[in-house]
């Protein structure tokens, strides 16, 4: 529910900055609370059985391993999820988010032009967004990297620093307090415990791609640390698509006692990224390397520098009770020459707490989770006339303000040894505001408030030791982001409602002999779906659609054929469409193909050597506008990956992509109605070969 509030005049109050200062103090210096909490943990008299799988005694409380996490999630999530260890993607050109999760069904993650910028959609979330991100929570080490309004960029994600990636689809992320339609992608960093020693890596490949990486992990006594740095650059497949990235990541862990552990994280990113334009379909298929002249003369690009400081605590209050505390602060600057020069400075952050406990009541086991997250921030936003990529006359100035407060509770009730009932409830209060300081063209100040309540009901049936059936019914809600209520191409504060949905999901996962599987079907009924039209290089507008339906099937399989041969495959069917819309009837919603198949056959002829041909197949065309008047064509891409470990610690790898050099559409923007000359298409990269060497000791 949205409530319009009267605009606030003048410059913003310092409340948000005070919140962020408190965030840093609360997150990074809770030492005063440690002594009583630790004492409580040592003196706890009740020892109740835990629902989670116990990690080894030497494991980190703040950084559980992939196997432990997968077992925990399987026991309490009545829906589809995937946990990917780094071994699944690290011996390849794992540069974008899509590179890491390409095998996951139900996920659409396509780079616009081979860079980190990705169109990300899970079950149709953020379906029309072809830049930045909405509809999915991205978290790093259990703490959000989205800004407080739910928007996000991808430059903070360095696959080489990660030890695992979790994809929690839809309501299966509610245990982390997430109410977005797409759920959560949760990434965990390497630590001194998980990756001790030195790692060095160098790789090169097509279109001038070069990347170097170095990491160092150490564990001594109750302390451990991990530091890493990555440098990458590329000329790009298309004109005006070069990038130059520098990232640094580090974390320091301290096991204060057997009951208390803390970990401090520091991340630094420096991104310089040229932006080619969207093309017409004819241009994209016949002149895919080209870009619009205006992108070159205007030097359209994205320059981002960010520093992120975060802290995470795990405190055992007894064998069956655990308290997690965390906080984060993000300081980011964006210099973004597009149709105008956007010059934004962000200060964002928050705190969160989560209490998990297991108990017995009325003859049934209960796995209880309670959580709260407070996030806030403000952005000093200025726009200028774009003169060859430099600032011209000032055209807009103001402060964007956002706050999102979330609280949630969940109970996994063991009705019988084989049947678990999951009940959950999430509450959200959010505000979005803008204080206009450039009044010569009128006062565009405004503020809106959103209050939502999202229940969840789920069941898990352990039909056999290695086979589960699951189902859940849930509600999701997403307020608009600040860029949607304060669009750069339209005057005034936009009157946009939150997107809400009811979703039913049913599925099964398990293993039968050599076959592992996870198959799910879902249907979501949405109100006020957020649609963004236009391209980032030309300005955008966001509206609410009325009623829409998202339904689909997600199937993931892994089959061990022989000791040396294994097949991994995924299939996604997506049927997203309007529901009796006055203008578009039951037309398909644009932007994502209805069918996608990915398969990889891995052959290991000898220890330490492997080769894996793969295919990505989009068999049918799909609409790029609401009127279904223009389609993007399907495609078939063939690739191959290979690796060899000639001596212990040294790995050589090869990654070949689009080996038939097919001209295809990687991703699109969308429009209400489009003609054949609409510039909505981003061509995929041509044939490419990448190779590298990594050394670990």
C-alpha positions as a printed Julia matrix, in Angstrom:
697×3 Matrix{Float64}:
  0.0     0.0     0.0
  1.38    3.4    -0.98
  0.65    6.62    0.88
  1.52    9.94   -0.73
  3.13   12.36    1.7
  3.46   16.13    1.32
  6.84   17.24   -0.1
  9.51   18.45    2.26
 11.06   21.77    1.4
 14.68   22.8     1.49
 17.7    20.59    1.96
 17.23   17.2     3.65
 17.51   16.73    7.36
 20.61   14.85    8.52
 18.57   11.92    9.86
 19.77    9.46    7.25
 23.41   10.34    7.73
 22.91    9.94   11.46
 21.43    6.51   10.79
 24.47    5.59    8.72
 26.85    6.81   11.4
 24.95    4.74   13.92
 25.17    1.82   11.51
 28.94    1.96   11.48
 29.17    2.25   15.23
 26.59   -0.45   15.9
 27.96   -2.87   13.32
 31.65   -2.46   13.96
 31.88   -1.94   17.73
 29.4    -4.21   19.55
 32.15   -5.28   21.92
 30.3    -3.97   24.93
 27.66   -6.59   24.38
 30.06   -9.45   23.94
 30.81  -10.21   27.57
 27.21  -10.75   28.73
 26.28  -12.57   25.53
 29.28  -14.87   25.74
 28.55  -15.52   29.39
 24.97  -16.33   28.53
 26.18  -18.74   25.85
 28.55  -20.48   28.29
 25.9   -20.74   31.02
 22.95  -21.78   28.82
 21.33  -24.72   30.54
 18.96  -25.95   27.84
 20.51  -28.13   25.13
 17.89  -28.73   22.41
 18.45  -30.51   19.09
 19.33  -28.24   16.17
 17.47  -28.47   12.87
 20.61  -27.44   10.98
 23.43  -29.76   10.02
 26.4   -29.19   12.3
 29.57  -27.85   10.66
 32.96  -29.28   11.54
 34.53  -27.83   14.65
 37.19  -26.08   12.58
 34.63  -24.38   10.31
 33.79  -20.7    10.46
 30.51  -19.71   12.14
 30.26  -16.64    9.9
 31.19  -18.5     6.69
 29.55  -21.95    6.37
 30.71  -24.2     3.53
 28.57  -25.09    0.51
 27.69  -28.64    1.63
 26.59  -27.45    5.07
 24.47  -24.66    3.6
 22.81  -26.97    1.05
 21.83  -29.43    3.8
 20.45  -26.62    6.0
 18.41  -25.13    3.17
 17.03  -28.5     2.08
 15.72  -29.09    5.59
 13.75  -25.85    5.81
 13.02  -24.41    2.34
  9.75  -25.61    0.76
 10.83  -24.47   -2.7
 13.57  -24.4    -5.3
 17.13  -23.27   -4.58
 20.65  -23.96   -5.85
 24.01  -23.83   -4.06
 27.01  -23.56   -6.4
 30.55  -24.0    -5.03
 33.27  -21.96   -6.75
 34.55  -25.13   -8.43
 31.47  -24.99  -10.68
 32.6   -21.79  -12.43
 36.12  -20.73  -11.43
 38.01  -22.55  -14.22
 36.44  -20.45  -16.97
 35.98  -16.81  -17.95
 33.84  -16.3   -14.86
 33.52  -12.52  -15.2
 29.8   -11.72  -14.99
 27.02  -12.89  -12.7
 25.57  -14.78  -15.65
 28.84  -16.67  -16.09
 28.43  -18.07  -12.58
 24.76  -19.06  -12.67
 24.28  -19.97  -16.36
 23.25  -23.52  -15.43
 20.5   -22.53  -12.95
 16.94  -23.0   -14.3
 14.48  -20.15  -13.8
 17.23  -17.53  -13.94
 17.8   -15.14  -16.85
 21.17  -13.4   -16.49
 22.56  -11.99  -19.73
 25.34   -9.45  -20.09
 24.39   -6.55  -22.33
 27.77   -6.38  -24.06
 30.13   -8.8   -22.37
 30.68   -6.6   -19.31
 29.54   -6.96  -15.7
 26.32   -5.04  -16.49
 23.65   -7.75  -16.6
 19.95   -8.08  -17.27
 18.87  -10.21  -14.31
 15.44  -11.77  -13.9
 14.27  -14.67  -11.74
 10.72  -15.84  -12.47
 10.09  -12.61  -14.35
 11.37  -10.23  -11.68
 12.54   -6.89  -13.03
 11.43   -8.14  -16.41
 11.72   -4.82  -18.23
 14.92   -3.6   -16.55
 17.87   -3.89  -18.9
 20.3    -1.86  -16.79
 21.13   -1.63  -13.11
 18.86   -4.09  -11.3
 15.61   -4.55   -9.41
 13.48   -7.44   -8.2
 16.26   -9.61   -6.74
 18.2    -9.13   -3.51
 21.94   -9.45   -4.03
 23.78  -10.17   -0.81
 27.45  -10.61   -0.07
 28.32  -12.54    3.1
 24.74  -12.32    4.31
 24.47   -8.53    3.95
 22.8    -6.64    1.06
 24.74   -5.01   -1.75
 21.55   -3.51   -3.18
 21.0     0.05   -2.12
 18.21    0.6     0.39
 15.57    1.1    -2.35
 16.22   -2.33   -3.86
 18.21   -1.1    -6.86
 21.69   -2.38   -7.5
 24.74   -2.63   -9.71
 27.05   -5.55  -10.33
 30.51   -3.99  -10.06
 30.94   -5.17   -6.46
 30.74   -8.82   -7.58
 34.13  -10.37   -8.35
 33.61  -14.1    -9.03
 37.25  -14.85   -8.26
 36.8   -13.77   -4.64
 33.78  -16.06   -4.02
 33.73  -19.57   -2.59
 30.04  -20.23   -3.28
 26.85  -18.75   -4.72
 23.3   -19.51   -3.57
 20.21  -18.84   -5.67
 17.12  -18.71   -3.44
 14.17  -18.32   -5.79
 11.11  -16.3    -4.86
  9.74  -16.77   -1.34
 12.57  -19.17   -0.5
 14.54  -16.05    0.42
 12.0   -15.01    3.07
 14.15  -16.66    5.75
 16.52  -13.75    5.05
 13.65  -11.26    5.18
 13.49  -10.83    1.38
 10.05  -10.13   -0.13
 11.09   -9.53   -3.75
  9.45  -11.57   -6.5
 12.79  -12.99   -7.69
 14.19  -13.87   -4.27
 17.88  -13.61   -3.43
 21.3   -14.39   -4.87
 23.54  -14.86   -1.88
 27.32  -14.87   -2.36
 29.95  -15.87    0.18
 33.56  -14.64    0.14
 36.69  -16.74    0.46
 38.21  -16.64    3.93
 41.53  -17.55    5.46
 39.92  -20.78    6.7
 38.38  -21.8     3.38
 41.29  -20.72    1.16
 44.6   -20.56    3.02
 47.79  -19.89    1.09
 48.53  -17.95   -2.06
 46.55  -17.89   -5.3
 47.79  -16.27   -8.51
 45.88  -16.2   -11.78
 46.39  -14.72  -15.25
 44.14  -15.02  -18.28
 43.63  -13.49  -21.68
 41.35  -13.89  -24.64
 39.32  -12.42  -27.47
 38.47   -8.73  -27.85
 41.52   -7.69  -25.83
 40.39   -9.33  -22.59
 43.1    -9.46  -19.9
 42.62  -10.27  -16.21
 45.05  -10.86  -13.36
 44.21  -11.88   -9.83
 46.11  -12.5    -6.62
 44.79  -13.77   -3.3
 46.29  -14.61    0.05
 44.67  -16.41    2.98
 46.04  -17.16    6.4
 44.66  -18.73    9.58
 46.47  -18.64   12.9
 44.91  -19.56   16.21
 41.55  -17.82   16.54
 42.25  -15.36   13.71
 42.06  -15.72    9.95
 42.25  -13.28    7.05
 41.91  -13.24    3.29
 42.98  -10.49    0.88
 42.62  -10.38   -2.89
 42.94   -7.99   -5.82
 41.73   -8.3    -9.41
 42.6    -6.15  -12.42
 40.74   -6.59  -15.72
 40.44   -4.75  -18.99
 38.91   -5.39  -22.39
 38.63   -3.53  -25.7
 35.19   -5.08  -26.26
 33.44   -6.85  -29.11
 31.49   -3.73  -30.09
 32.59   -0.2   -30.8
 32.77    1.86  -27.64
 32.46   -1.12  -25.26
 35.82   -1.17  -23.5
 36.14   -1.55  -19.75
 38.81   -1.23  -17.08
 38.03   -2.67  -13.62
 40.0    -2.71  -10.38
 38.63   -4.53   -7.34
 39.99   -5.26   -3.89
 38.36   -7.48   -1.28
 39.45   -8.45    2.21
 38.01   -9.94    5.35
 39.31  -10.57    8.85
 37.76  -13.21   11.1
 38.15  -13.51   14.88
 36.78  -16.41   16.92
 36.39  -14.53   20.18
 35.38  -17.75   21.93
 33.81  -21.07   21.03
 30.47  -19.25   21.12
 31.29  -15.95   19.43
 32.8   -15.12   16.05
 33.01  -11.87   14.12
 34.19  -11.04   10.63
 35.03   -7.63    9.14
 34.77   -7.07    5.37
 36.25   -4.37    3.16
 35.58   -3.98   -0.55
 36.85   -1.4    -3.04
 35.8    -1.11   -6.68
 36.94    1.24   -9.45
 35.06    0.76  -12.72
 35.46    2.54  -16.05
 33.0     1.23  -18.61
 32.1     2.49  -22.08
 28.45    2.09  -23.11
 27.49    1.14  -26.66
 23.94    1.82  -27.78
 21.0    -0.44  -28.39
 20.55   -1.23  -32.09
 17.72   -1.98  -34.46
 17.17   -5.66  -35.2
 18.72   -5.28  -38.66
 21.78   -3.54  -37.25
 22.18   -6.05  -34.41
 22.14   -9.06  -36.76
 24.08   -7.58  -39.68
 26.37   -4.97  -38.07
 26.62   -6.2   -34.47
 29.89   -4.39  -33.71
 28.43   -0.95  -34.46
 27.02    1.6   -32.06
 25.15    4.88  -32.44
 27.33    7.89  -33.23
 25.91    9.76  -30.24
 27.34    7.24  -27.81
 30.81    7.97  -29.16
 30.56   11.76  -29.49
 28.92   11.95  -26.06
 31.51    9.53  -24.63
 28.67    7.66  -22.96
 30.03    5.53  -20.15
 29.72    4.56  -16.49
 32.47    5.42  -14.0
 31.91    4.01  -10.51
 34.1     4.15   -7.43
 32.79    2.52   -4.28
 33.97    1.51   -0.83
 31.95   -0.96    1.22
 32.61   -1.72    4.88
 30.64   -4.52    6.55
 30.68   -6.51    9.76
 29.05   -9.81   10.71
 28.71  -11.53   14.1
 27.61  -15.04   14.99
 26.85  -15.62   18.67
 25.79  -18.98   20.07
 23.31  -18.61   22.93
 23.21  -22.34   23.53
 23.36  -25.48   21.43
 20.06  -24.69   19.7
 20.06  -20.88   19.57
 22.13  -18.53   17.45
 22.13  -14.76   17.08
 23.49  -13.14   13.92
 24.25   -9.43   13.82
 25.46   -7.4    10.87
 25.9    -3.94    9.47
 27.2    -2.31    6.32
 28.08    1.11    4.92
 28.49    1.9     1.2
 30.07    5.09   -0.12
 29.74    5.22   -3.92
 30.25    7.84   -6.6
 28.81    7.55  -10.1
 29.89    9.69  -13.07
 27.59    8.68  -15.9
 27.56   10.59  -19.22
 24.5     9.37  -21.16
 21.77   11.58  -22.64
 22.92   13.96  -19.88
 25.79   13.67  -17.42
 24.56   12.06  -14.22
 26.85   12.9   -11.3
 25.64   11.04   -8.19
 27.16   10.52   -4.75
 25.6     7.74   -2.65
 25.82    7.12    1.08
 23.93    3.98    2.01
 23.88    1.41    4.77
 22.0    -0.41    7.47
 21.94   -2.91   10.3
 20.25   -6.27   10.7
 19.76   -8.95   13.33
 18.55  -12.54   13.05
 17.77  -14.99   15.87
 17.41  -18.71   15.13
 16.41  -21.31   17.68
 15.11  -24.88   17.84
 12.65  -26.02   20.47
  9.93  -28.57   21.25
  6.33  -27.53   21.82
  3.07  -29.52   21.85
  4.94  -32.65   20.85
  6.39  -31.07   17.69
  9.78  -29.61   16.84
  9.97  -25.93   15.9
 12.74  -24.17   14.01
 12.11  -20.5    14.75
 13.67  -17.52   13.0
 13.15  -13.85   13.85
 14.81  -11.0    12.0
 14.87   -7.26   11.48
 16.68   -5.1     8.91
 16.91   -1.29    8.9
 18.36    0.28    5.74
 18.59    3.92    4.73
 20.53    6.25    2.53
 20.61    9.4     0.5
 21.99   10.37   -2.87
 23.22   13.79   -3.92
 21.99   13.76   -7.53
 23.1    16.29  -10.13
 22.6    16.33  -13.89
 24.38   18.37  -16.53
 24.31   18.89  -20.26
 26.58   16.27  -21.84
 29.37   17.93  -23.82
 31.57   15.16  -25.14
 31.33   13.29  -21.85
 32.07   16.38  -19.75
 29.74   18.47  -17.62
 27.97   21.37  -19.29
 25.27   23.53  -17.77
 23.52   22.22  -14.66
 20.02   20.9   -15.48
 18.92   19.3   -12.19
 20.05   19.03   -8.57
 18.53   17.46   -5.51
 18.71   14.76   -2.87
 17.09   11.36   -3.19
 16.11    9.74    0.12
 15.18    6.15    0.72
 14.5     3.98    3.74
 13.34    0.38    3.93
 12.59   -1.32    7.25
 11.8    -5.04    7.31
 10.88   -7.48   10.07
 10.16  -11.17    9.65
  9.4   -14.37   11.53
  9.36  -17.98   10.39
  8.6   -21.33   12.02
  9.54  -24.71   10.52
  7.25  -27.11   12.37
  8.02  -30.84   12.34
  4.5   -32.25   12.15
  5.93  -35.75   11.71
  9.47  -37.02   11.08
  8.75  -36.8     7.33
  6.48  -33.71    7.12
  7.51  -30.12    7.86
  5.13  -27.15    7.86
  6.73  -23.74    7.24
  4.88  -20.6     8.36
  6.32  -17.14    7.72
  5.39  -13.47    7.85
  7.32  -10.42    6.66
  6.4    -6.78    7.28
  7.86   -3.84    5.39
  7.76   -0.07    5.78
  9.49    1.97    3.07
  9.73    5.6     2.07
 10.98    7.19   -1.14
 11.6    10.91   -1.34
 13.2    13.67   -3.39
 14.17   17.18   -2.27
 14.56   19.4    -5.33
 17.3    22.04   -5.09
 17.09   23.21   -8.73
 13.91   25.28   -8.69
 14.25   27.34  -11.87
 12.15   24.72  -13.73
  9.71   24.13  -10.87
  9.75   22.17   -7.61
  9.76   18.4    -8.23
 10.03   17.47   -4.55
  7.89   14.65   -3.27
  7.66   11.71   -0.92
  5.73    8.45   -0.78
  5.31    5.75    1.86
  4.73    2.03    1.32
  3.51   -0.46    3.94
  3.25   -4.16    3.09
  2.54   -7.43    4.92
  3.67  -10.66    3.26
  2.65  -14.1     4.61
  4.02  -17.48    3.55
  2.84  -21.08    3.95
  4.9   -24.09    2.87
  5.21  -27.87    3.19
  8.16  -30.26    2.82
  7.51  -33.99    2.61
 10.53  -36.29    2.89
  9.05  -39.0     0.69
 12.28  -41.06    0.77
 15.75  -40.58    2.24
 16.95  -38.92   -1.0
 13.67  -37.49   -2.31
 11.49  -34.53   -1.27
  8.22  -33.02   -2.41
  7.62  -29.35   -1.56
  5.16  -26.54   -2.09
  4.53  -23.01   -0.89
  2.08  -20.14   -1.19
  3.46  -16.65   -0.59
  2.96  -12.94   -1.13
  5.7   -10.59   -2.34
  5.92   -6.8    -2.48
  8.38   -4.4    -4.08
  8.21   -0.61   -3.74
  9.63    1.31   -6.71
 13.27    2.36   -6.68
 14.33    5.98   -6.37
 15.15    6.24  -10.08
 11.6     5.11  -10.86
  9.8     7.64   -8.66
 12.26   10.38   -9.67
 12.83    9.7   -13.39
 15.5    11.78  -15.1
 13.4    12.28  -18.25
 10.09   13.42  -16.76
  9.23   16.35  -14.46
  7.69   15.79  -11.06
  7.67   13.01   -8.49
  6.08    9.96  -10.11
  2.9     8.46   -8.65
  3.87    4.75   -8.72
  2.47    1.95   -6.6
  4.37   -0.99   -5.17
  4.35   -4.2    -7.2
  2.68   -7.09   -5.34
  2.11  -10.76   -6.15
  0.7   -14.02   -4.82
  2.78  -17.03   -5.89
  2.09  -20.77   -5.7
  5.05  -23.13   -6.19
  5.09  -26.95   -6.25
  8.09  -29.16   -6.94
 10.37  -32.04   -6.1
 14.1   -32.51   -5.58
 16.36  -35.42   -4.8
 18.45  -38.18   -6.28
 17.49  -41.49   -7.82
 20.57  -43.59   -8.43
 22.86  -41.6   -10.7
 20.26  -38.91  -11.45
 19.96  -35.75   -9.35
 17.0   -33.44  -10.02
 15.08  -30.36   -8.91
 11.85  -29.64  -10.81
  9.41  -26.87   -9.88
  6.32  -25.23  -11.37
  5.0   -21.87  -10.21
  2.3   -19.34  -10.94
  2.32  -15.71   -9.77
 -0.61  -13.29   -9.98
  0.74   -9.73   -9.94
 -0.83   -6.35   -9.37
  0.85   -3.12  -10.51
  3.86   -4.82  -12.13
  6.6    -2.23  -12.64
  7.49   -1.72  -16.31
 10.43    0.46  -17.35
 10.56    1.66  -20.95
 13.52    3.16  -22.78
 17.27    2.57  -22.68
 19.78    3.81  -20.15
 21.57    5.85  -22.81
 18.38    7.67  -23.78
 16.29    8.07  -20.63
 13.5     5.94  -19.17
  9.95    6.0   -17.86
  8.35    3.57  -15.38
  4.65    2.75  -15.06
  2.45    0.22  -13.26
  0.81   -2.45  -15.4
 -2.58   -3.54  -14.04
 -2.84   -7.33  -13.71
 -0.24   -9.76  -15.02
  0.5   -13.47  -14.63
  3.9   -15.16  -14.41
  3.96  -18.94  -14.69
  6.75  -21.32  -15.49
  8.55  -24.61  -15.15
 12.14  -24.99  -13.94
 14.0   -28.28  -14.3
 17.6   -28.97  -13.38
 19.32  -32.34  -13.78
 22.72  -33.89  -13.26
 23.37  -37.41  -14.49
 26.48  -39.48  -13.84
 26.79  -41.62  -16.96
 30.11  -43.29  -16.11
 32.96  -42.61  -13.7
 34.45  -40.31  -16.36
 31.32  -38.83  -17.97
 28.62  -36.59  -16.48
 25.78  -34.54  -17.93
 24.35  -31.37  -16.43
 21.26  -29.79  -17.99
 18.58  -27.23  -17.23
 15.33  -26.23  -18.92
 13.26  -23.12  -18.25
  9.76  -22.46  -19.55
  8.52  -18.91  -18.9
  4.97  -17.8   -19.67
  4.67  -14.17  -18.55
  1.7   -12.2   -19.86
 -0.93   -9.54  -19.29
 -4.2   -10.63  -17.69
 -7.14   -9.2   -19.66
 -5.44   -5.81  -20.02
 -7.62   -3.07  -21.62
 -4.86   -2.31  -24.16
 -2.81   -5.48  -24.52
 -5.32   -8.21  -23.69
 -3.44  -11.4   -22.79
 -0.28  -10.54  -24.74
  3.08  -11.89  -23.62
  5.17   -9.59  -21.46
  8.31   -8.65  -23.39
 11.98   -9.11  -22.68
 12.64  -12.79  -21.83
 12.48  -15.88  -24.09
  9.77  -18.42  -23.2
 12.11  -21.42  -23.54
 15.79  -21.83  -22.69
 17.92  -24.97  -22.54
 21.47  -25.22  -21.24
 23.44  -28.47  -21.24
 27.04  -29.44  -20.57
 28.66  -32.86  -21.01
 31.82  -33.22  -18.92
 34.4   -35.9   -19.74
 37.36  -36.58  -17.46
 39.67  -38.9   -19.4
 42.38  -38.82  -16.71
 42.8   -37.43  -13.19
 43.31  -33.68  -13.36
 42.12  -33.33  -16.97
 38.61  -32.61  -18.27
 36.75  -31.3   -21.29
 33.15  -30.07  -21.36
 31.29  -29.09  -24.55
 28.12  -27.08  -23.87
 25.11  -25.65  -25.65
 22.71  -22.79  -24.92
 19.5   -23.0   -26.95
 16.67  -20.47  -27.2
 14.43  -22.27  -29.71
 11.73  -19.63  -30.4
 11.43  -15.9   -30.97
 10.14  -13.66  -28.18
  8.43  -10.27  -27.99
 10.26   -7.04  -27.14
  7.15   -4.86  -26.85
  3.8    -5.11  -25.11
  1.92   -5.07  -28.43
  3.83   -8.16  -29.67
  4.67   -6.29  -32.88
  8.45   -6.92  -32.82
 10.36  -10.06  -31.85
 13.91  -11.04  -30.96
 14.97  -14.24  -32.73
 15.96  -17.45  -30.98
 19.5   -18.8   -31.23
 21.84  -21.72  -30.58
 25.29  -21.19  -29.06
 27.96  -23.86  -28.89
 30.87  -23.66  -26.47
 33.56  -25.75  -24.85
 35.46  -25.62  -21.57
 38.54  -27.6   -20.66
 41.02  -27.83  -17.81
 44.23  -29.6   -16.94
 46.21  -29.81  -13.71
 49.72  -30.87  -14.84
 51.11  -30.65  -11.31
 49.47  -30.14   -7.95
 48.34  -26.53   -7.49
 48.69  -25.5   -11.16
 45.6   -25.39  -13.39
 45.39  -24.5   -17.07
 41.93  -23.75  -18.46
 40.27  -22.9   -21.77
 36.83  -21.39  -22.41
 35.45  -21.19  -25.95
 32.16  -19.39  -26.61
 29.82  -19.01  -29.57
 32.18  -21.2   -31.59
 30.0   -21.03  -34.71
 30.15  -17.2   -34.61
 26.37  -16.86  -34.65
 24.87  -13.38  -34.87
 22.29  -13.31  -32.09
 20.5   -11.05  -29.62
 21.89  -11.34  -26.1
 19.27   -9.16  -24.45
 16.79   -6.37  -25.19
 15.14   -3.3   -23.84
 11.34   -3.18  -24.08
  8.71   -0.75  -25.35
  4.91   -0.38  -25.25
  4.75   -0.62  -29.05
  7.72   -0.96  -31.39
  8.27   -0.88  -35.14
 11.0    -2.53  -37.19
 13.32    0.45  -36.69
 13.13    0.49  -32.91
 16.6     0.47  -31.33
 15.97   -2.06  -28.56
 18.49   -4.84  -29.24
 21.9    -5.68  -27.79
 23.85   -8.17  -29.92
 25.82  -10.93  -28.26
 29.56  -11.33  -28.64
 30.97  -13.18  -31.63
 33.16  -16.28  -31.48
 35.64  -16.01  -28.61
 38.39  -18.02  -26.95
 39.72  -17.38  -23.44
 42.48  -19.15  -21.6
 44.44  -18.84  -18.39
 46.57  -20.33  -15.69
 46.07  -20.35  -11.94
 48.57  -21.32   -9.28
 47.64  -22.14   -5.7
 49.95  -23.14   -2.87
